């Protein structure tokens, strides 16, 4: 279980998050929705230790992880797929996967499991990331995070710029991770792309936690999204 207990964070003196609390259970997909600038990406970065907390704490399975150096957070079992993928252009597919494996000292069997989810990457192990299509790069960013065998997985705009077939491939992997007991926190502007798989939805407004509700409620009444997000 991933828990955010009244976390506050920001950039320098500019505070963005204000006592935000969220809980993502193991085997659950929680979709975080909000307008641009509401604090969604800041939430992800705060969890990963890329931004220092001004208050509150982050816990994974009841163990505090906030305050750790950023490079120690993946070792605790949190995988992060940032917006824009953040791949190393000159490294090969195999080298990116090795980065993920080394973070938690995982063996080759983990790589085999991940490549079974993304067969296309298995055909491109020696290709540099910069030569992959946008969809393949998203697959690689996801695969690198899964090489951690994460307890929690954070995805920031995973369908951005992807064609429908790639969106469906990513969505299927997310569902498989939920079935494996991973706690999944998902930020996505394309609401229709994730509502079909989300269990709950949490709204964030001006850095503060808003209403949290079952995704089924939004599937039945899309007007709720329009009121909160304005899309």
Long-range contacts (C-beta under 8 A, 24 or more apart in sequence): 1-25, 1-26, 1-59, 1-60, 1-61, 1-62, 1-183, 2-47, 2-58, 2-59, 2-60, 2-78, 2-151, 2-152, 2-183, 2-185, 3-58, 3-59, 3-60, 3-62, 4-43, 4-47, 4-56, 4-58, 5-56, 5-57, 5-58, 5-59, 6-55, 6-56, 7-43, 7-46, 7-53, 7-55, 7-56, 7-57, 7-58, 7-66, 8-53, 8-54, 8-55, 8-56, 9-42, 9-43, 9-45, 9-46, 9-51, 9-52, 9-53, 9-54, 10-42, 10-51, 10-54, 11-42, 11-51, 15-54, 15-207, 16-42, 16-207, 17-42, 17-43, 17-46, 17-207, 17-208, 18-206, 18-207, 18-208, 19-55, 19-56, 19-208, 19-209, 20-56, 20-204, 20-207, 20-208, 20-209, 21-56, 21-209, 22-185, 22-202, 22-209, 22-212, 24-152, 24-183, 24-184, 24-185, 25-183, 26-151, 26-181, 26-182, 26-183, 27-178, 27-179, 27-180, 27-181, 27-182, 27-183, 28-178, 28-183, 28-184, 28-199, 28-200, 29-174, 29-175, 29-178, 29-184, 29-186, 29-194, 29-197, 29-198, 29-199, 29-200, 30-183, 30-184, 30-185, 30-186, 30-198, 30-199, 30-200, 30-201, 30-202, 31-186, 31-187, 31-188, 31-191, 31-194, 31-195, 31-198, 31-200, 31-201, 31-202, 31-215, 32-185, 32-186, 32-187, 32-201, 32-202, 32-203, 32-204, 33-187, 33-188, 33-191, 33-201, 33-202, 33-203, 33-204, 33-225, 33-228, 33-229, 34-203, 34-204, 34-205, 34-210, 34-228, 34-229, 35-205, 35-229, 35-230, 38-204, 38-205, 38-206, 38-207, 39-204, 39-206, 39-207, 40-156, 40-187, 40-204, 41-83, 41-156, 41-187, 42-207, 43-187, 43-204, 44-80, 44-82, 44-154, 44-156, 44-185, 44-187, 47-73, 47-78, 47-80, 47-154, 47-185, 48-73, 48-74, 48-78, 48-80, 48-154, 49-73, 60-151, 60-152, 61-151, 74-103, 74-104, 74-148, 75-103, 75-104, 76-151, 77-104, 77-148, 77-149, 77-150, 77-151, 77-152, 78-148, 78-150, 78-151, 78-152, 78-153, 78-154, 79-145, 79-146, 79-148, 79-150, 79-152, 79-153, 79-154, 80-145, 80-153, 80-154, 80-156, 81-138, 81-141, 81-142, 81-145, 81-153, 81-154, 81-155, 81-156, 81-158, 82-141, 82-156, 83-156, 83-157, 83-160, 83-187, 84-160, 85-137, 85-138, 85-140, 85-141, 86-141, 87-129, 87-137, 87-140, 87-141, 87-144, 88-129, 89-128, 89-129, 89-130, 90-128, 90-129, 90-130, 91-128, 91-129, 92-125, 92-126, 92-127, 92-128, 92-129, 93-121, 93-124, 93-125, 93-126, 93-127, 93-129, 93-132, 93-140, 94-125, 94-126, 96-129, 96-140, 96-143, 96-144, 97-121, 97-143, 97-144, 97-147, 99-144, 99-147, 100-143, 100-144, 100-145, 100-146, 100-147, 100-148, 101-147, 103-147, 103-148, 104-148, 104-149, 106-147, 106-148, 106-149, 110-147, 110-149, 111-147, 114-143, 114-146, 114-147, 115-143, 117-143, 117-146, 117-173, 117-176, 118-142, 118-143, 118-169, 118-173, 134-161, 134-162, 134-166, 135-162, 135-163, 135-165, 135-166, 135-169, 138-162, 138-166, 138-170, 139-166, 139-169, 139-170, 142-170, 142-173, 146-173, 146-177, 150-182, 151-182, 151-183, 152-182, 152-183, 152-184, 152-185, 153-177, 153-182, 153-183, 153-184, 153-185, 154-184, 154-185, 155-184, 155-185, 155-186, 155-187, 155-188, 156-187, 157-187, 157-188, 157-189, 158-186, 158-188, 159-188, 159-190, 159-193, 159-194, 160-189, 160-190, 167-193, 171-196, 171-197, 189-231, 191-218, 191-222, 191-225, 191-229, 191-231, 195-219, 203-228, 203-229
